Amino acid sequence: MAEDRNQRRLAAILAADVVGYSRLMGFDERGTLSAFKVHRRELVDAKIAEHQGRIVKLTGDGFLVEFASVVNAVACAAEFQRKMRERNAGVPADRRIEFRIGINLGDIIIEDDDIFGDGVNIAARIESIARRMRPDAWRSSGVSTTRGRKPVWQTKSNQIGCLAWIGDISTQRKNIGSTSAN
């Protein structure tokens, strides 16, 4: 019988990508790629390390990060958004690199150096629905915990523009099965 290399653990998963990356690449492929690489090298990688995160995978214009602490994951995302707002201050709105970020605290499966499971899938779904808080603001981040039964939206319109989901997102989003008994 083959040895089971899969482990499970509770982790905070951060899923992020660049909003409108295909449009940006269509407009200026070399400039967009260059700017993205600079942001990754100077900001993203440094903040992830500073908050004890581990980059699990890069997805072209995005990344998936594992944190042992949801507090660290949210602090990291908030700093991304704050610093990107500063970096984009002099950039025309249609050429800005803005991150859309989703964070989920949930159970994950670890195999080799990769992660899988609902904890990861939900973070990706939250990232995909993160939206602008107001027209002149930066992208919001979504945060989820999958421990509750009743979903509750909470918004903070402070300097980081964070949108938090507390509860079981499966009751509201398609393609995510409920993990709790009714």
Secondary structure, 3 states (H helix, E strand, C coil): CCCCCCEEEEEEEEEEEECCHHHHHHHCHHHHHHHHHHHHHHHHHHHHHHCCEEEEEECCCEEEEEECCHHHHHHHHHHHHHHHHHHCCCCCHHHCCCEEEEEEEEEEEEECCEEECHHHHHHHHHHHHCCECCCCCCECEEEEECCCCCCEEEECCCCCCEEEEECCHHHCCCCCCCCCCC
